[in-house]
Amino acid sequence: MIVRHRLDATLLLLVCLALATLGTSWILPQTLLGNAVLLGLAGLKGQRILLDYLGLRTALPIWRGLVGAWVLGVACFAWLASAAALLR
Protein backbone atom coordinates (compact mmCIF):
# COMPACT_ATOMS: atom_id res chain seq x y z
CA MET A 1 0.00 0.00 0.00
CA ILE A 2 2.87 2.36 0.71
CA VAL A 3 4.37 1.68 -2.72
CA ARG A 4 1.05 2.50 -4.38
CA HIS A 5 0.83 5.78 -2.47
CA ARG A 6 4.40 6.68 -3.47
CA LEU A 7 3.64 5.97 -7.13
CA ASP A 8 0.50 8.10 -6.95
CA ALA A 9 2.46 10.95 -5.38
CA THR A 10 5.15 10.61 -8.04
CA LEU A 11 2.54 10.64 -10.79
CA LEU A 12 1.04 13.82 -9.37
CA LEU A 13 4.49 15.38 -9.15
CA LEU A 14 5.26 14.39 -12.75
CA VAL A 15 2.02 15.95 -13.98
CA CYS A 16 2.83 19.15 -12.07
CA LEU A 17 6.37 19.20 -13.47
CA ALA A 18 5.00 18.68 -16.99
CA LEU A 19 2.63 21.61 -16.54
CA ALA A 20 5.49 23.68 -15.11
CA THR A 21 7.57 22.79 -18.16
CA LEU A 22 4.81 23.95 -20.49
CA GLY A 23 4.30 27.15 -18.53
CA THR A 24 8.00 27.86 -18.37
CA SER A 25 8.41 27.38 -22.10
CA TRP A 26 5.70 29.96 -22.73
CA ILE A 27 6.85 32.47 -20.10
CA LEU A 28 10.64 32.40 -20.30
CA PRO A 29 12.36 33.51 -23.50
CA GLN A 30 14.62 31.09 -25.33
CA THR A 31 17.83 32.09 -23.63
CA LEU A 32 20.51 30.11 -21.86
CA LEU A 33 18.70 30.56 -18.55
CA GLY A 34 15.34 29.55 -19.99
CA ASN A 35 16.85 26.42 -21.51
CA ALA A 36 18.60 25.59 -18.23
CA VAL A 37 15.30 25.84 -16.34
CA LEU A 38 13.50 23.62 -18.86
CA LEU A 39 16.24 21.01 -18.84
CA GLY A 40 16.42 21.13 -15.06
CA LEU A 41 12.73 20.29 -14.91
CA ALA A 42 13.24 17.52 -17.45
CA GLY A 43 16.14 16.11 -15.43
CA LEU A 44 14.05 16.16 -12.28
CA LYS A 45 11.26 14.31 -14.07
CA GLY A 46 13.73 11.74 -15.37
CA GLN A 47 15.19 11.21 -11.92
CA ARG A 48 11.77 10.66 -10.34
CA ILE A 49 10.79 8.19 -13.06
CA LEU A 50 14.00 6.25 -12.57
CA LEU A 51 13.73 6.18 -8.80
CA ASP A 52 10.07 5.25 -8.44
CA TYR A 53 8.90 3.53 -11.62
CA LEU A 54 12.09 1.63 -12.47
CA GLY A 55 12.75 0.70 -8.84
CA LEU A 56 16.09 2.42 -8.28
CA ARG A 57 14.96 3.79 -4.94
CA THR A 58 15.67 0.38 -3.40
CA ALA A 59 18.81 -0.28 -5.47
CA LEU A 60 22.36 0.03 -4.22
CA PRO A 61 23.55 3.62 -3.76
CA ILE A 62 26.23 3.18 -6.43
CA TRP A 63 23.55 2.42 -9.04
CA ARG A 64 21.44 5.37 -7.99
CA GLY A 65 24.51 7.58 -8.23
CA LEU A 66 25.54 6.26 -11.64
CA VAL A 67 22.08 6.62 -13.13
CA GLY A 68 21.65 10.05 -11.53
CA ALA A 69 24.97 11.11 -13.04
CA TRP A 70 23.82 9.79 -16.40
CA VAL A 71 20.61 11.86 -16.23
CA LEU A 72 22.65 14.92 -15.27
CA GLY A 73 25.07 14.26 -18.14
CA VAL A 74 22.25 13.99 -20.68
CA ALA A 75 20.69 17.22 -19.42
CA CYS A 76 24.04 19.03 -19.54
CA PHE A 77 24.73 17.76 -23.04
CA ALA A 78 21.30 18.95 -24.19
CA TRP A 79 21.93 22.35 -22.59
CA LEU A 80 25.30 22.65 -24.32
CA ALA A 81 23.69 21.78 -27.64
CA SER A 82 21.00 24.41 -27.14
CA ALA A 83 23.63 26.95 -26.05
CA ALA A 84 25.65 26.27 -29.18
CA ALA A 85 22.55 26.77 -31.32
CA LEU A 86 21.69 30.04 -29.56
CA LEU A 87 25.22 31.40 -29.78
CA ARG A 88 25.59 30.74 -33.49
DSSP file (Angstrom, degrees, kcal/mol; ACC not computed):
  #  RESIDUE AA STRUCTURE BP1 BP2  ACC     N-H-->O    O-->H-N    N-H-->O    O-->H-N    TCO  KAPPA ALPHA  PHI   PSI    X-CA   Y-CA   Z-CA
    1    1 A M     >        0   0    0      0, 0.0     4,-2.0     0, 0.0     5,-0.1   0.000 360.0 360.0 360.0 -35.4    0.0    0.0    0.0
    2    2 A I  H  >  +     0   0    0      2,-0.2     4,-2.3     1,-0.2     5,-0.2   0.890 360.0  52.4 -67.7 -37.7    2.9    2.4    0.7
    3    3 A V  H  > S+     0   0    0      2,-0.2     4,-2.4     1,-0.2    -1,-0.2   0.915 108.3  50.9 -63.9 -41.8    4.4    1.7   -2.7
    4    4 A R  H  > S+     0   0    0      1,-0.2     4,-2.2     2,-0.2    -1,-0.2   0.914 110.2  49.3 -61.4 -43.1    1.1    2.5   -4.4
    5    5 A H  H  X S+     0   0    0     -4,-2.0     4,-2.5     1,-0.2    -1,-0.2   0.905 110.4  50.7 -64.0 -40.4    0.8    5.8   -2.5
    6    6 A R  H  X S+     0   0    0     -4,-2.3     4,-2.4     1,-0.2    -2,-0.2   0.904 110.5  49.2 -64.5 -40.7    4.4    6.7   -3.5
    7    7 A L  H  X S+     0   0    0     -4,-2.4     4,-2.4     2,-0.2    -1,-0.2   0.876 110.9  50.0 -67.0 -36.4    3.6    6.0   -7.1
    8    8 A D  H  X S+     0   0    0     -4,-2.2     4,-2.3     2,-0.2    -2,-0.2   0.915 111.7  48.1 -65.8 -42.0    0.5    8.1   -7.0
    9    9 A A  H  X S+     0   0    0     -4,-2.5     4,-2.3     2,-0.2    -2,-0.2   0.893 112.4  49.4 -65.4 -38.8    2.5   10.9   -5.4
   10   10 A T  H  X S+     0   0    0     -4,-2.4     4,-2.8     2,-0.2    -2,-0.2   0.904 109.4  51.8 -66.5 -40.6    5.1   10.6   -8.0
   11   11 A L  H  X S+     0   0    0     -4,-2.4     4,-2.2     2,-0.2    -2,-0.2   0.922 110.5  48.3 -61.3 -43.6    2.5   10.6  -10.8
   12   12 A L  H  X S+     0   0    0     -4,-2.3     4,-2.3     1,-0.2    -1,-0.2   0.907 112.2  49.2 -62.6 -41.7    1.0   13.8   -9.4
   13   13 A L  H  X S+     0   0    0     -4,-2.3     4,-2.7     2,-0.2    -2,-0.2   0.905 110.0  51.3 -63.8 -41.3    4.5   15.4   -9.1
   14   14 A L  H  X S+     0   0    0     -4,-2.8     4,-2.2     2,-0.2    -2,-0.2   0.887 109.7  49.4 -65.0 -38.4    5.3   14.4  -12.7
   15   15 A V  H  X S+     0   0    0     -4,-2.2     4,-2.3     2,-0.2    -1,-0.2   0.922 112.4  48.2 -65.1 -43.1    2.0   16.0  -14.0
   16   16 A C  H  X S+     0   0    0     -4,-2.3     4,-2.4     1,-0.2    -2,-0.2   0.905 112.0  49.2 -64.0 -40.8    2.8   19.1  -12.1
   17   17 A L  H  X S+     0   0    0     -4,-2.7     4,-2.2     2,-0.2    -1,-0.2   0.871 109.8  52.1 -66.6 -35.8    6.4   19.2  -13.5
   18   18 A A  H  X S+     0   0    0     -4,-2.2     4,-2.2     2,-0.2    -2,-0.2   0.917 111.4  46.4 -65.2 -42.5    5.0   18.7  -17.0
   19   19 A L  H  X S+     0   0    0     -4,-2.3     4,-2.7     2,-0.2    -2,-0.2   0.886 111.7  51.7 -66.0 -37.8    2.6   21.6  -16.5
   20   20 A A  H  X S+     0   0    0     -4,-2.4     4,-2.7     2,-0.2    -2,-0.2   0.876 108.2  52.4 -65.2 -36.5    5.5   23.7  -15.1
   21   21 A T  H  X S+     0   0    0     -4,-2.2     4,-2.2     2,-0.2    -2,-0.2   0.923 111.0  46.4 -64.2 -44.3    7.6   22.8  -18.2
   22   22 A L  H  X S+     0   0    0     -4,-2.2     4,-1.3     2,-0.2    -2,-0.2   0.932 114.9  46.7 -63.1 -45.4    4.8   24.0  -20.5
   23   23 A G  H  X S+     0   0    0     -4,-2.7     4,-2.2     1,-0.2     5,-0.2   0.893 112.0  50.5 -64.0 -40.1    4.3   27.2  -18.5
   24   24 A T  H  X S+     0   0    0     -4,-2.7     4,-2.4     1,-0.2    -1,-0.2   0.884 106.6  54.5 -66.2 -38.3    8.0   27.9  -18.4
   25   25 A S  H  < S+     0   0    0     -4,-2.2    -1,-0.2     1,-0.2    -2,-0.2   0.808 113.7  42.5 -68.0 -26.6    8.4   27.4  -22.1
   26   26 A W  H  < S+     0   0    0     -4,-1.3    -2,-0.2    -3,-0.2    -1,-0.2   0.822 121.5  39.2 -84.1 -32.5    5.7   30.0  -22.7
   27   27 A I  H  < S+     0   0    0     -4,-2.2    -2,-0.2    -5,-0.1    -3,-0.2   0.936 105.8  63.3 -85.7 -50.3    6.8   32.5  -20.1
   28   28 A L  S  < S-     0   0    0     -4,-2.4     2,-0.0    -5,-0.2     0, 0.0  -0.525  83.8-121.1 -80.0 141.6   10.6   32.4  -20.3
   29   29 A P        -     0   0    0      0, 0.0     2,-2.1     0, 0.0     5,-0.2  -0.320  38.2 -91.6 -72.3 164.3   12.4   33.5  -23.5
   30   30 A Q  S    S+     0   0    0      4,-0.1     2,-0.2     3,-0.1    -5,-0.0  -0.540  80.7 128.0 -79.8  81.0   14.6   31.1  -25.3
   31   31 A T  S  > S-     0   0    0     -2,-2.1     4,-2.5     1,-0.0     5,-0.2  -0.651  78.2 -90.9-121.3-178.9   17.8   32.1  -23.6
   32   32 A L  H  > S+     0   0    0     -2,-0.2     4,-2.0     1,-0.2     5,-0.1   0.893 127.8  47.9 -62.8 -38.8   20.5   30.1  -21.9
   33   33 A L  H  > S+     0   0    0      2,-0.2     4,-2.3     1,-0.2    -1,-0.2   0.914 110.8  50.3 -68.5 -43.0   18.7   30.6  -18.5
   34   34 A G  H  > S+     0   0    0      1,-0.2     4,-2.2    -5,-0.2    -2,-0.2   0.908 112.2  47.5 -61.6 -42.1   15.3   29.5  -20.0
   35   35 A N  H  X S+     0   0    0     -4,-2.5     4,-2.6     1,-0.2     5,-0.2   0.879 109.9  53.3 -66.4 -37.2   16.9   26.4  -21.5
   36   36 A A  H  X S+     0   0    0     -4,-2.0     4,-2.0    -5,-0.2    -2,-0.2   0.896 109.4  48.6 -64.6 -39.4   18.6   25.6  -18.2
   37   37 A V  H  X S+     0   0    0     -4,-2.3     4,-2.2     2,-0.2    -2,-0.2   0.934 112.8  47.6 -65.6 -45.6   15.3   25.8  -16.3
   38   38 A L  H  X S+     0   0    0     -4,-2.2     4,-2.1     1,-0.2    -2,-0.2   0.919 114.6  45.3 -62.2 -44.0   13.5   23.6  -18.9
   39   39 A L  H  X S+     0   0    0     -4,-2.6     4,-2.5     2,-0.2    -1,-0.2   0.814 109.3  56.4 -72.4 -28.8   16.2   21.0  -18.8
   40   40 A G  H  X S+     0   0    0     -4,-2.0     4,-2.2    -5,-0.2    -1,-0.2   0.913 108.9  46.8 -64.7 -42.2   16.4   21.1  -15.1
   41   41 A L  H  X S+     0   0    0     -4,-2.2     4,-2.2     2,-0.2    -2,-0.2   0.897 112.5  50.1 -64.5 -40.1   12.7   20.3  -14.9
   42   42 A A  H  X S+     0   0    0     -4,-2.1     4,-2.5     2,-0.2    -2,-0.2   0.898 110.3  50.0 -65.7 -39.7   13.2   17.5  -17.4
   43   43 A G  H  X S+     0   0    0     -4,-2.5     4,-2.4     2,-0.2    -2,-0.2   0.889 109.7  50.9 -65.1 -38.7   16.1   16.1  -15.4
   44   44 A L  H  X S+     0   0    0     -4,-2.2     4,-2.2     2,-0.2    -2,-0.2   0.902 110.5  49.2 -65.0 -40.8   14.1   16.2  -12.3
   45   45 A K  H  X S+     0   0    0     -4,-2.2     4,-2.2     2,-0.2    -2,-0.2   0.923 111.4  49.8 -63.0 -43.9   11.3   14.3  -14.1
   46   46 A G  H  X S+     0   0    0     -4,-2.5     4,-2.4     1,-0.2    -2,-0.2   0.900 109.9  50.8 -61.7 -41.3   13.7   11.7  -15.4
   47   47 A Q  H  X S+     0   0    0     -4,-2.4     4,-2.6     1,-0.2    -1,-0.2   0.914 110.5  48.5 -63.8 -43.5   15.2   11.2  -11.9
   48   48 A R  H  X>S+     0   0    0     -4,-2.2     4,-2.5     2,-0.2     5,-0.5   0.889 111.3  50.5 -65.3 -38.4   11.8   10.7  -10.3
   49   49 A I  I  X>S+     0   0    0     -4,-2.2     4,-1.5     1,-0.2     5,-1.3   0.930 112.8  46.5 -63.9 -44.6   10.8    8.2  -13.1
   50   50 A L  I  <5S+     0   0    0     -4,-2.4     6,-1.7     3,-0.2     4,-0.3   0.911 115.7  45.1 -65.1 -42.0   14.0    6.2  -12.6
   51   51 A L  I  <5S+     0   0    0     -4,-2.6     6,-2.0     5,-0.2     7,-0.3   0.937 127.5  22.5 -68.6 -46.4   13.7    6.2   -8.8
   52   52 A D  I  <5S+     0   0    0     -4,-2.5    -3,-0.2    -5,-0.2    -2,-0.2   0.890 128.9  35.7 -95.1 -42.6   10.1    5.3   -8.4
   53   53 A Y  I  <<S+     0   0    0     -4,-1.5    -3,-0.2    -5,-0.5    -4,-0.1   0.797 123.6  40.6 -87.8 -28.0    8.9    3.5  -11.6
   54   54 A L  S   <S-     0   0    0     -5,-1.3    -1,-0.2    -4,-0.3    -2,-0.1   0.409 110.1-118.5 -99.1   2.0   12.1    1.6  -12.5
   55   55 A G    >   +     0   0    0     -6,-0.3     3,-0.8    -4,-0.1    -4,-0.2   0.700  69.5 135.0  78.1  21.8   12.8    0.7   -8.8
   56   56 A L  G >   +     0   0    0     -6,-1.7     3,-0.8     1,-0.2    -5,-0.2   0.607  56.4  79.6 -79.0  -8.7   16.1    2.4   -8.3
   57   57 A R  G 3  S+     0   0    0     -6,-2.0    -1,-0.2     1,-0.2    -5,-0.1   0.843 101.6  38.0 -64.6 -31.2   15.0    3.8   -4.9
   58   58 A T  G <  S+     0   0    0     -3,-0.8    -1,-0.2    -7,-0.3    -2,-0.2   0.363  99.8 102.9-100.0   4.0   15.7    0.4   -3.4
   59   59 A A  S <  S-     0   0    0     -3,-0.8    -3,-0.1     1,-0.2    -4,-0.0  -0.234  87.7 -73.4 -79.0 172.9   18.8   -0.3   -5.5
   60   60 A L    >>  -     0   0    0      1,-0.1     4,-1.9     4,-0.0     3,-0.7  -0.341  43.7-116.7 -63.6 147.7   22.4    0.0   -4.2
   61   61 A P  H 3> S+     0   0    0      0, 0.0     4,-2.6     0, 0.0     5,-0.2   0.826 113.5  60.6 -58.0 -32.0   23.6    3.6   -3.8
   62   62 A I  H 3> S+     0   0    0      1,-0.2     4,-2.5     2,-0.2     5,-0.2   0.899 105.9  47.2 -63.8 -38.4   26.2    3.2   -6.4
   63   63 A W  H <> S+     0   0    0     -3,-0.7     4,-2.7     2,-0.2     5,-0.3   0.904 111.4  50.0 -68.7 -41.5   23.5    2.4   -9.0
   64   64 A R  H  X S+     0   0    0     -4,-1.9     4,-2.3     1,-0.2    -2,-0.2   0.912 113.2  47.7 -61.8 -40.5   21.4    5.4   -8.0
   65   65 A G  H  X S+     0   0    0     -4,-2.6     4,-2.4    -5,-0.2    -2,-0.2   0.913 112.5  47.9 -66.6 -42.8   24.5    7.6   -8.2
   66   66 A L  H  X S+     0   0    0     -4,-2.5     4,-1.9     2,-0.2    -2,-0.2   0.923 115.4  43.8 -65.4 -44.0   25.5    6.3  -11.6
   67   67 A V  H  X S+     0   0    0     -4,-2.7     4,-2.3     2,-0.2    -1,-0.2   0.885 113.4  51.8 -70.4 -36.9   22.1    6.6  -13.1
   68   68 A G  H  X S+     0   0    0     -4,-2.3     4,-2.3    -5,-0.3    -2,-0.2   0.896 110.0  49.3 -63.5 -39.4   21.7   10.0  -11.5
   69   69 A A  H  X S+     0   0    0     -4,-2.4     4,-2.5     2,-0.2    -2,-0.2   0.862 109.2  53.2 -66.6 -35.0   25.0   11.1  -13.0
   70   70 A W  H  X S+     0   0    0     -4,-1.9     4,-2.4     2,-0.2    -2,-0.2   0.925 109.0  48.0 -64.8 -44.4   23.8    9.8  -16.4
   71   71 A V  H  X S+     0   0    0     -4,-2.3     4,-2.3     1,-0.2    -2,-0.2   0.921 113.1  48.7 -61.9 -43.7   20.6   11.9  -16.2
   72   72 A L  H  X S+     0   0    0     -4,-2.3     4,-2.5     1,-0.2    -2,-0.2   0.897 110.7  51.4 -62.5 -40.6   22.7   14.9  -15.3
   73   73 A G  H  X S+     0   0    0     -4,-2.5     4,-2.5     2,-0.2    -2,-0.2   0.901 109.8  48.6 -63.8 -41.8   25.1   14.3  -18.1
   74   74 A V  H  X S+     0   0    0     -4,-2.4     4,-2.4     2,-0.2    -2,-0.2   0.918 112.6  48.4 -64.4 -43.1   22.3   14.0  -20.7
   75   75 A A  H  X S+     0   0    0     -4,-2.3     4,-2.2     2,-0.2    -2,-0.2   0.910 112.7  48.2 -64.6 -41.4   20.7   17.2  -19.4
   76   76 A C  H  X S+     0   0    0     -4,-2.5     4,-2.6     2,-0.2    -2,-0.2   0.902 111.1  50.5 -66.1 -40.2   24.0   19.0  -19.5
   77   77 A F  H  X S+     0   0    0     -4,-2.5     4,-2.3     2,-0.2    -2,-0.2   0.917 110.9  48.9 -63.2 -42.0   24.7   17.8  -23.0
   78   78 A A  H  X S+     0   0    0     -4,-2.4     4,-2.2     2,-0.2    -2,-0.2   0.887 111.2  50.4 -64.2 -38.4   21.3   18.9  -24.2
   79   79 A W  H  X S+     0   0    0     -4,-2.2     4,-2.6     2,-0.2    -2,-0.2   0.914 109.9  50.0 -66.7 -41.3   21.9   22.4  -22.6
   80   80 A L  H  X S+     0   0    0     -4,-2.6     4,-2.4     2,-0.2    -2,-0.2   0.896 110.3  50.6 -63.5 -38.8   25.3   22.7  -24.3
   81   81 A A  H  X S+     0   0    0     -4,-2.3     4,-1.8     2,-0.2    -1,-0.2   0.909 112.4  45.9 -65.0 -41.0   23.7   21.8  -27.6
   82   82 A S  H  X S+     0   0    0     -4,-2.2     4,-2.1     2,-0.2    -2,-0.2   0.868 111.9  52.3 -69.8 -33.9   21.0   24.4  -27.1
   83   83 A A  H  X S+     0   0    0     -4,-2.6     4,-2.2     2,-0.2    -2,-0.2   0.903 108.5  50.5 -66.4 -40.2   23.6   26.9  -26.1
   84   84 A A  H  X S+     0   0    0     -4,-2.4     4,-0.5     1,-0.2    -1,-0.2   0.884 111.0  49.1 -64.4 -37.3   25.6   26.3  -29.2
   85   85 A A  H  < S+     0   0    0     -4,-1.8     3,-0.5     1,-0.2    -1,-0.2   0.881 113.2  46.7 -69.4 -36.5   22.5   26.8  -31.3
   86   86 A L  H  < S+     0   0    0     -4,-2.1    -2,-0.2     1,-0.2    -1,-0.2   0.832 111.7  50.7 -73.4 -31.4   21.7   30.0  -29.6
   87   87 A L  H  <        0   0    0     -4,-2.2    -1,-0.2     1,-0.2    -2,-0.2   0.505 360.0 360.0 -86.5  -3.3   25.2   31.4  -29.8
   88   88 A R     <        0   0    0     -4,-0.5    -1,-0.2    -3,-0.5    -2,-0.1   0.495 360.0 360.0 -70.4 360.0   25.6   30.7  -33.5
